[in-house]
Amino acid sequence: MLENLSRIKLENPVDLIISQIRELISTGKIKPGEKLPPERKLAAHFGVSRGQVREAINKLQIYGIVKVQPQSGTTVTGIGIVALESLITDILKIEKADFKALVDTRVLLEKEAARLAAMNRNEENLISMHNALKSYEKKLMEGLPAIEEDLMFHIRIAESSGNSVLKSLMMIITPDIVKNFRQLNVCKKDHDVKNIDEHKNILQMISERNPEGAMAEMGLHLQDVQQFSLTYNA
């Protein structure tokens, strides 16, 4: 009898929060430039924890849909929300056969972002990349998932490249690749340490203004995700 019953999949509260906020933005009920209510009020309204609201907002920020400013709150950005959401939706529907192509594209973008960052970065960029790396390292050392922190480090590199189009493309294609990689490739402690070391090597090359070195280190860092894409398609 049990084999005839389907397992019930409960939706993640964070995904439901994101879905509702994106719907309000897409329909124009919240417009670019407007602020979202404080985390405390959103948590009370949704009946969830502030941590879940914070996680949802962090993901929206990664996609470029909102911008979080200390002491100022969370503001909806002025980018093309509907167009961006359409692209994200299309990518989430990508067939397994296309996943390797998506990963290969990410590698090209990431290597170029690292190269340009080494050429164009300023001191503010270095601080933002260093802070992102510290947050990533702290989460891993505490034995906690660090998907968003990992992604934020890479986005800080893209920001430092000075190429806004490259950054936008990365924000569209990278989050779900990282999510799949971290969820399906169960990483051990030594793998986490390896990731931290690789991130440090990339940042060092960027800090030293070594474009070719930064590109090479990024390529080495992404070898695992490229290998994973072959397994994913198998």
C-alpha positions as CSV (number, residue, x, y, z in Angstrom):
1,M,0.0,0.0,0.0
2,L,2.7,2.5,1.0
3,E,4.4,2.2,-2.4
4,N,1.2,3.8,-3.9
5,L,1.5,6.9,-1.7
6,S,3.6,9.9,-2.7
7,R,5.8,11.5,-0.1
8,I,4.5,15.0,0.9
9,K,7.0,17.8,0.4
10,L,6.7,20.7,2.7
11,E,7.7,24.0,1.3
12,N,10.5,25.9,3.0
13,P,9.3,29.0,4.9
14,V,12.2,31.0,3.4
15,D,11.1,30.1,-0.1
16,L,7.5,31.1,0.7
17,I,8.6,34.5,2.0
18,I,10.7,35.1,-1.1
19,S,7.8,34.1,-3.3
20,Q,5.4,36.5,-1.6
21,I,7.8,39.4,-1.7
22,R,8.8,38.8,-5.3
23,E,5.1,38.7,-6.2
24,L,4.4,42.1,-4.5
25,I,7.4,43.6,-6.4
26,S,6.4,42.0,-9.8
27,T,2.8,43.2,-9.5
28,G,4.0,46.7,-8.6
29,K,2.5,46.7,-5.1
30,I,6.0,47.5,-3.9
31,K,7.9,49.8,-6.2
32,P,11.6,50.3,-6.8
33,G,13.0,52.7,-4.2
34,E,10.4,51.7,-1.5
35,K,11.5,50.0,1.7
36,L,10.3,46.7,3.0
37,P,9.0,46.6,6.6
38,P,11.6,45.9,9.3
39,E,12.6,42.2,9.8
40,R,10.7,42.2,13.2
41,K,7.4,43.2,11.6
42,L,7.8,40.8,8.7
43,A,8.6,38.0,11.0
44,A,5.5,38.7,13.1
45,H,3.3,39.1,10.0
46,F,4.5,35.8,8.4
47,G,4.6,33.9,11.7
48,V,8.2,32.9,11.3
49,S,11.5,33.6,13.0
50,R,13.6,36.8,12.2
51,G,16.4,34.4,11.1
52,Q,14.1,33.0,8.4
53,V,13.2,36.5,7.2
54,R,16.8,37.5,7.2
55,E,17.7,34.5,5.1
56,A,15.0,35.3,2.6
57,I,16.2,38.9,2.3
58,N,19.8,37.8,1.9
59,K,18.7,35.6,-1.0
60,L,16.7,38.5,-2.6
61,Q,19.8,40.7,-2.2
62,I,22.0,38.1,-3.9
63,Y,19.6,38.1,-6.9
64,G,19.8,41.9,-6.9
65,I,16.1,42.4,-6.2
66,V,16.6,44.3,-2.9
67,K,19.5,46.2,-1.3
68,V,20.2,46.0,2.4
69,Q,21.8,49.1,3.9
70,P,22.9,49.2,7.6
71,Q,20.7,51.6,9.6
72,S,18.6,52.3,6.6
73,G,16.7,49.1,6.0
74,T,15.9,47.0,2.9
75,T,15.1,48.9,-0.3
76,V,13.7,47.5,-3.5
77,T,16.2,48.1,-6.3
78,G,15.4,49.9,-9.6
79,I,16.4,47.0,-11.9
80,G,14.1,45.3,-14.2
81,I,12.4,43.0,-11.7
82,V,10.0,41.3,-14.1
83,A,12.8,40.5,-16.6
84,L,15.1,39.3,-13.9
85,E,12.5,37.1,-12.4
86,S,11.7,35.6,-15.8
87,L,15.3,34.7,-16.3
88,I,15.6,33.1,-12.9
89,T,12.4,31.1,-13.6
90,D,13.8,29.9,-16.9
91,I,17.1,28.8,-15.3
92,L,15.3,26.9,-12.6
93,K,13.6,24.9,-15.3
94,I,16.8,24.0,-17.1
95,E,17.0,20.4,-18.2
96,K,19.7,18.2,-16.7
97,A,21.3,18.0,-20.1
98,D,21.9,21.7,-20.0
99,F,23.3,21.9,-16.5
100,K,26.9,21.3,-17.6
101,A,26.6,24.2,-20.1
102,L,25.3,26.4,-17.3
103,V,28.3,25.5,-15.2
104,D,30.7,26.0,-18.0
105,T,29.3,29.5,-18.5
106,R,29.7,30.2,-14.8
107,V,33.3,29.2,-15.0
108,L,34.0,31.6,-17.9
109,L,32.2,34.5,-16.1
110,E,34.0,33.8,-12.8
111,K,37.5,33.6,-14.3
112,E,36.9,36.8,-16.2
113,A,35.5,38.5,-13.0
114,A,38.6,37.5,-11.1
115,R,40.9,38.8,-13.8
116,L,39.1,42.1,-14.0
117,A,38.9,42.4,-10.3
118,A,42.7,42.1,-10.1
119,M,42.9,45.0,-12.5
120,N,40.2,47.3,-11.3
121,R,39.7,46.7,-7.6
122,N,40.1,49.5,-5.0
123,E,40.6,49.5,-1.3
124,E,36.8,49.4,-0.6
125,N,36.5,46.4,-2.8
126,L,39.3,44.6,-0.9
127,I,37.5,45.2,2.4
128,S,34.2,43.9,1.1
129,M,35.8,40.8,-0.4
130,H,37.8,40.2,2.9
131,N,34.7,40.6,5.0
132,A,32.7,38.2,2.8
133,L,35.5,35.7,3.1
134,K,35.6,36.1,6.9
135,S,31.8,35.4,7.1
136,Y,32.2,32.3,4.9
137,E,35.0,31.0,7.0
138,K,33.2,31.6,10.3
139,K,30.1,29.7,9.1
140,L,32.1,26.7,7.9
141,M,34.2,26.6,11.1
142,E,31.0,26.5,13.1
143,G,29.9,23.5,11.1
144,L,27.0,25.4,9.5
145,P,25.9,25.6,5.9
146,A,27.5,28.6,4.1
147,I,25.9,28.7,0.7
148,E,24.9,32.3,0.8
149,E,28.3,33.3,2.3
150,D,30.1,31.4,-0.4
151,L,28.1,33.0,-3.1
152,M,28.5,36.5,-1.6
153,F,32.3,36.2,-1.8
154,H,32.0,35.5,-5.5
155,I,29.6,38.3,-6.1
156,R,32.0,40.7,-4.2
157,I,34.6,39.7,-6.7
158,A,32.2,40.4,-9.6
159,E,31.5,43.8,-8.1
160,S,35.2,44.5,-7.9
161,S,35.5,43.8,-11.6
162,G,33.9,47.0,-12.5
163,N,31.7,45.3,-15.1
164,S,28.1,45.6,-14.1
165,V,26.8,43.3,-16.9
166,L,29.1,40.5,-15.9
167,K,28.0,40.9,-12.3
168,S,24.3,40.8,-13.3
169,L,24.8,37.6,-15.4
170,M,26.6,35.9,-12.5
171,M,23.8,36.8,-10.0
172,I,21.3,35.1,-12.4
173,I,23.1,31.9,-13.1
174,T,25.3,31.2,-10.0
175,P,23.0,30.9,-7.0
176,D,21.2,27.6,-8.0
177,I,24.5,26.0,-9.2
178,V,26.0,26.7,-5.8
179,K,22.9,25.4,-4.1
180,N,22.8,22.1,-6.1
181,F,26.6,21.6,-5.6
182,R,26.4,22.1,-1.8
183,Q,23.3,20.0,-1.3
184,L,24.1,17.1,-3.5
185,N,27.9,16.9,-3.0
186,V,28.1,16.2,0.7
187,C,31.3,18.1,1.6
188,K,33.5,16.9,4.4
189,K,35.5,19.1,6.7
190,D,38.7,18.8,4.6
191,H,36.8,19.9,1.6
192,D,35.6,23.0,3.5
193,V,39.2,23.8,4.5
194,K,40.2,23.4,0.9
195,N,37.6,25.9,-0.2
196,I,38.7,28.4,2.3
197,D,42.3,28.1,1.2
198,E,41.3,28.5,-2.5
199,H,39.2,31.6,-1.7
200,K,42.3,33.1,0.1
201,N,44.5,32.3,-2.9
202,I,42.1,34.1,-5.2
203,L,41.8,37.1,-2.9
204,Q,45.6,37.3,-2.6
205,M,46.0,37.4,-6.4
206,I,43.4,40.1,-6.7
207,S,45.1,42.0,-3.8
208,E,48.4,41.8,-5.6
209,R,46.9,43.0,-8.9
210,N,47.8,39.8,-10.6
211,P,45.1,39.3,-13.3
212,E,46.5,36.0,-14.7
213,G,47.1,34.6,-11.3
214,A,43.6,35.5,-10.2
215,M,42.1,33.8,-13.2
216,A,44.2,30.7,-12.7
217,E,43.3,30.4,-9.0
218,M,39.6,30.8,-9.8
219,G,39.9,28.1,-12.5
220,L,41.5,25.7,-9.9
221,H,38.8,26.6,-7.4
222,L,36.0,25.7,-9.8
223,Q,37.4,22.4,-10.9
224,D,35.2,20.6,-8.3
225,V,32.0,22.2,-9.5
226,Q,32.9,21.3,-13.1
227,Q,33.5,17.7,-12.1
228,F,30.2,17.7,-10.3
229,S,28.4,18.9,-13.4
230,L,29.6,15.8,-15.3
231,T,28.2,13.6,-12.4
232,Y,25.0,15.5,-12.3
233,N,24.4,14.8,-16.0
234,A,25.3,11.1,-15.8
